[in-house]
């Protein structure tokens, strides 16, 4: 299978359903942002402890299901309550470890900075998917997943900083 097909040379791309849409459509903006997040997660996992790296890799795999859901307009693949629940369990675990009491300055270590970049991209992806949910009626679980993912990446970054004694709270 070749990667260059020439079918996108006129500003259109194909969805999972076979439909052709503009490369700047809301679906492609959402999936492009999620693809960007996937790449930055791939970079971040080389800067964080092994257990966290495994979490990021599992998230990367789940993002493919999420993108399939969006590219099929909710007809295929997708994220469910199980994946969302897994993120929520991880958030609780890291919240208990970190015990935040104030706002923080992000990026106190290289590893936490990488996670914070991922967090901001996840938030942008969340905003793109919110448009799909509100304007087109699909992607609700993807929206919730991305919201929880942003929370998880935030608290993971703080856990890395706390572990290294570099958590900087702003009081």
C-alpha positions as semicolon CSV with decimal commas, in nm:
position;residue;x (nm);y (nm);z (nm)
1;X;0,000;0,000;0,000
2;X;0,149;0,333;-0,106
3;X;0,113;0,646;0,105
4;X;0,098;0,888;-0,189
5;X;-0,226;0,855;-0,382
6;X;-0,268;1,202;-0,530
7;X;-0,636;1,200;-0,431
8;X;-0,584;1,491;-0,190
9;X;-0,424;1,722;-0,444
10;X;-0,743;1,923;-0,486
11;X;-0,799;1,992;-0,116
12;X;-1,022;1,695;-0,045
13;X;-0,961;1,385;0,162
14;X;-1,147;1,062;0,221
15;X;-1,328;0,957;0,534
16;X;-1,356;0,605;0,669
17;X;-1,705;0,597;0,514
18;X;-1,568;0,668;0,165
19;X;-1,709;1,020;0,166
20;X;-1,482;1,298;0,032
21;X;-1,460;1,614;0,243
22;X;-1,243;1,925;0,251
23;X;-0,916;1,901;0,435
24;X;-1,024;2,196;0,648
25;X;-1,360;2,049;0,750
26;X;-1,441;2,027;1,122
27;X;-1,389;1,648;1,113
28;X;-1,042;1,685;0,963
29;X;-0,955;1,971;1,201
30;X;-1,048;1,747;1,494
31;X;-0,867;1,439;1,365
32;X;-0,564;1,643;1,259
33;X;-0,538;1,786;1,609
34;X;-0,572;1,438;1,761
35;X;-0,301;1,314;1,523
36;X;-0,077;1,600;1,641
37;X;-0,149;1,499;2,002
38;X;-0,058;1,139;1,918
39;X;0,281;1,251;1,784
40;X;0,357;1,466;2,088
41;X;0,255;1,180;2,320
42;X;0,504;0,965;2,129
43;X;0,775;1,218;2,209
44;X;0,669;1,266;2,572
45;X;0,683;0,896;2,656
46;X;1,062;0,905;2,600
47;X;1,102;1,163;2,878
48;X;0,887;1,014;3,156
49;X;0,909;0,713;3,390
50;X;0,827;0,368;3,249
51;X;0,484;0,325;3,411
52;X;0,372;0,661;3,276
53;X;0,519;0,581;2,936
54;X;0,303;0,268;2,925
55;X;-0,003;0,479;3,004
56;X;0,079;0,717;2,719
57;X;0,124;0,429;2,477
58;X;-0,215;0,287;2,570
59;X;-0,365;0,633;2,516
60;X;-0,201;0,652;2,172
61;X;-0,371;0,326;2,077
62;X;-0,706;0,452;2,207
63;X;-0,671;0,770;2,002
64;X;-0,690;0,559;1,685
65;X;-1,033;0,433;1,794
66;X;-1,134;0,788;1,870
67;X;-1,022;0,911;1,526
68;X;-1,205;0,621;1,357
69;X;-1,523;0,725;1,536
70;X;-1,489;1,082;1,413
71;X;-1,386;0,986;1,059
72;X;-1,694;0,765;1,032
73;X;-1,922;1,030;1,183
74;X;-1,989;0,803;1,479
75;X;-2,063;0,486;1,284
76;X;-1,742;0,287;1,355
77;X;-1,492;0,240;1,634
78;X;-1,507;0,476;1,919
79;X;-1,435;0,532;2,281
80;X;-1,664;0,403;2,552
81;X;-1,726;0,425;2,922
82;X;-1,448;0,172;2,991
83;X;-1,175;0,394;2,844
84;X;-1,317;0,705;3,011
85;X;-1,337;0,521;3,344
86;X;-0,974;0,411;3,310
87;X;-0,867;0,776;3,268
88;X;-1,076;0,878;3,569
89;X;-0,912;0,609;3,786
90;X;-0,567;0,732;3,684
91;X;-0,662;1,093;3,758
92;X;-0,771;0,997;4,110
93;X;-0,450;0,799;4,167
94;X;-0,227;1,091;4,069
95;X;-0,442;1,348;4,253
96;X;-0,389;1,149;4,573
97;X;-0,014;1,142;4,510
98;X;0,023;1,510;4,429
99;X;-0,228;1,678;4,666
100;X;-0,240;2,013;4,481
101;X;-0,326;2,314;4,694
102;X;-0,269;2,603;4,451
103;X;-0,213;2,693;4,088
104;X;0,118;2,573;3,943
105;X;0,378;2,697;3,702
106;X;0,388;2,439;3,423
107;X;0,705;2,292;3,282
108;X;0,937;2,276;3,583
109;X;1,109;1,972;3,429
110;X;1,163;1,855;3,073
111;X;0,927;1,562;3,127
112;X;0,650;1,774;3,279
113;X;0,690;2,033;3,002
114;X;0,637;1,759;2,741
115;X;0,323;1,645;2,923
116;X;0,198;2,004;2,949
117;X;0,237;2,050;2,573
118;X;0,034;1,732;2,524
119;X;-0,227;1,866;2,765
120;X;-0,272;2,188;2,568
121;X;-0,305;1,995;2,242
122;X;-0,561;1,764;2,405
123;X;-0,758;2,073;2,511
124;X;-0,748;2,208;2,155
125;X;-0,866;1,869;2,026
126;X;-1,145;1,883;2,283
127;X;-1,257;2,220;2,146
128;X;-1,254;2,082;1,790
129;X;-1,461;1,779;1,893
130;X;-1,704;2,003;2,085
131;X;-1,792;2,160;1,750
132;X;-1,869;1,816;1,607
133;X;-2,090;1,729;1,904
134;X;-2,279;2,057;1,911
135;X;-2,307;2,122;1,536
136;X;-2,321;1,770;1,389
137;X;-2,443;1,546;1,671
138;X;-2,162;1,291;1,701
139;X;-1,849;1,244;1,911
140;X;-1,993;1,280;2,263
141;X;-1,774;1,007;2,417
142;X;-1,472;1,145;2,229
143;X;-1,542;1,484;2,386
144;X;-1,559;1,339;2,738
145;X;-1,248;1,128;2,677
146;X;-1,045;1,428;2,560
147;X;-1,162;1,630;2,860
148;X;-1,045;1,358;3,099
149;X;-0,723;1,313;2,901
150;X;-0,639;1,682;2,946
151;X;-0,698;1,643;3,320
152;X;-0,483;1,331;3,334
153;X;-0,194;1,489;3,145
154;X;-0,206;1,789;3,379
155;X;-0,192;1,580;3,696
156;X;0,072;1,344;3,551
157;X;0,294;1,646;3,482
158;X;0,250;1,758;3,842
159;X;0,333;1,406;3,967
160;X;0,658;1,413;3,768
161;X;0,744;1,752;3,916
162;X;0,661;1,640;4,269
163;X;0,872;1,324;4,230
164;X;1,169;1,541;4,128
165;X;1,106;1,801;4,401
166;X;1,028;2,070;4,144
167;X;0,654;2,128;4,181
168;X;0,613;2,507;4,181
169;X;0,284;2,624;4,325
170;X;0,175;2,984;4,274
171;X;0,024;3,131;4,589
